[in-house]
Amino acid sequence: MFDRDKVQRTTAAIVAALIFSSVSVSAAVGPARSLETAPAQVAQVQDADRANA
C-alpha cells in the first residue's frame, strides 16, 4: 500500500508549488496592469521668450 507520510508530503509539495506559482504570476501581472492603465504623459518645454507671455 501507499505510505501515508509520503502521500502527505507529496500533497503538501503540490499545494506549495501551486501557491508559489500563482504568487509569482500575480507579482508579474500586477506591475504590467498598472502600466497599461496609466495615462500617457507628454513633456512640454517652454521657450524663455514665451514662458511668461
Secondary structure as GFF3:
##gff-version 3
##sequence-region A 1 53
A	DSSP	alpha_helix	4	37	.	.	.	ID=ss1
###
